[in-house]
Amino acid sequence: METCPEPGITLHMEAAVSESRYPLSPQLDELITRMPKVELHVHIEGTLEPELAFRLAEKNGVTLPYADAEQMRAAYNFADLQSFLDVYYAACAVLVTREDFRDLALAYLRRVAADNVRHTEPFFDPQSHTSRGIAFGDVVGGILEGLEMGERELGITSRLIMCFLRDQPAEDAEATLTAAEPWARRLAAVGLDSEEPGHPPEPFSAVYARARKMGLLGVAHAGEEGDASMVVRTLDSLHVARIDHGVRAADDPAVMRRLAEEDIPLTVCPLSNFRLKVFPTVAQVPIRALLDAGVAVTLNSDDPAYFGGYVADNYRAATSACSLTAEDLYRIGQFAIRGSFAEESRKDELMAEMESVFADGTVTG
C-alpha cells in the first residue's frame, strides 16, 4: 500500500479546527468543516483533557503523577494499547462526583460543537469507576445530565453506550448490567472494550443476550489488536450491530464481504490507530480498501484528549493521508448517520443537512 510521510499532530484541544497540520485543498477543508458529523466511537473518559483533570484533581484531593497539564500531555507517547490504558485508568481517578461526570460530558459536547458534530454516541466504562467505590448512579446519571444539558445548549443529540471491560470476568459484566437495569431505558446499547489479545468475545455472549432482552443493542471492539477472525467471532457470538475499529477486517476479503453484505458499520479511528501503533502511519489505515469493498466505514476520535485530535481532525487526517474525495466524505458521513442509533426522524434531519452541504453538485449521492 502506498504511504505518505506522517505529518505532525496538534495535541491542544484549543487549536482551531482550520489549523490542521494535514494538508488539504481549500475545497475539501471547507467541506469537512461544514458537513454535519455523527460520532459513533468516542470514550467519554477519553475526552478528559489535562486541564480539566487537574481542576478535578484539586477539587477532589487526588494527586496526579504529573507536575502540570503540559507535563501530563507530554507523557502521551504510547507504545501500544496497554500503555495507553495504564495512563487512561490512572486519570479516571479524578472523576469522583456526579457533577464531575456531568462536567466531563458537557465539556466534550462543547468541544465537538466546533467540529459541527450533530449527534454522538459516547461510550462509558462503569467498571472503571464502581471498582473505585463510585456509585453507578453517579456515573451514568452525571453523564446523562451533561449530555442533556449539551443538547439543550448546543442542539447535539446523543445516545449513550455502556461498555463492559473484556479484561475483567464476564461475571463482573453481568453485575454491571444488573446495576444498569434502572437506567436501561436511557441507554442505547452495550459495548465491549479494553485489551483485545487474550480476551475473546465468547464469554460475554450471555450478558449480551440478556442486554438484548432488556431492549439494548450491541456493539463491540474487535479487529484492532486482534486479527480479522476476531471480527467474525464477535459477530457470531455477540450479534452486534456495529464493530468498533474492525480495521483488521481488511486483511481478509471474506470478512469484508460479510460486513458489506450484512451492512455492519465499522467505527474507524485513524489517529488512534496511528498513536497506538496499530499502523505506522495514517496512510496505512485501510480506509480505502474497506470503502472499495463496500464496507460502511465511519470516522471517529476514540480517545481524543490522548490521541491528538477530535473527530474533524480524524476526518482531515484520513482525507489527506488516504486521498479521500468529496464523494468518499459523503459516503462516510451517510454511513455514520444511517449506522447510528438515533431516531429515524433525527437521521432524516441529519441526512437533509448532509444533502444541503453537498448540494453544489460535487457529489450526486
Phi, psi and omega in degrees: 000134180291138180240168175226157180303140182276117180286168178293164183235128176280129183263346188275125180295339182284347181299137180296147181301323184288349183268038179294144175269006176263116186292132179219156172293152178303326182293314180291323179298316179294321180299315179297320179299317189276330187294138177291137185243142174243124180254122185249357182217090175211129177271123186299324177294335179279002174260007183284098179289149182305323181298314177292322179301317181290325177296316180291323178299317179295318181296320187260005178068034180256135179262121176268148183278038180219151181286324182199181184297322181294321178293323177297314181295323180294341181279357185278063177236091193264142177274332182191185182298318184295322179295327174292314183300326179300316179289318183301311182290327177296319181292331179300340182298339181282346180272108189237313187256164176304321181294327178298315180292323175299312183295324178297312181296318181292322178298320177298312182296320179296323178292313186281349172301327178294338178267006183059039170287128184250341178207142182216151181228074186290150170270155164220153184247086184300328182296333177294340185250317179296331177292343177263004179092010178277134181294137180305316182298328178291323180293299185290323179296319179295316180298314180298321178297317179296319178295320179292320176298320179294324178295318179294320185281322193240348182076015179271117178276163184205159170222130188263138182241126179265123181260147169261146177273117185287343177273006174249158183300149178300332177298326177292323176296320177299316180295324178294319178295322176299316178297332182278349186307316180295343183254002192303323182291345180257004175253154179262324191197171169247155180224176180222122182221193185085191192297127185279314183299131179082001183228076185289167184281335190305322179299344183261007183298322182292318182290328175293319178297319178295320178298321178299321178296335177276000179091012181262137173282177181226141169225168178196144171289135177194150176069032172257289172276328178280167182274185184299330180297334179292331175295314180296314181298324180291316177299317185286326185266329186250345177054052185275158178272338179218153171250126178272129192073262177073011188294334179288352173302332181295344179282349186224108181303327180293323179292318177297320178299318180296316179301317180293315183294324181268001178055050178264112179290150170252133177260087186276142183230087189300314182292325174298313180300324178288311185292332179264008174064028169295322173226146183290338177218160175296327180299337181268356171294125194280049181297316181296315180298319180293315178298316181296334178275000179086013180282141180280088181275133171238156182246136189210174187253342178069270179230075194295332179294337184256336190252010170085017177178142174273191194295321179294327175297323177292321175299315182293317180298314181293319181297316180291309187287328185254009177055047177286148180257174175300321178297320176299317180297320177299313180299314182297315178298320178294317178302319182294318179296308184289334179273358181281170177260019177291159174300150182301324179295324178290320176300319180296320177299314182292323177295324177296321176297318178299313181301322180296318181294321184266013187280005182278005178096351179298322182231133181263347184085000000 
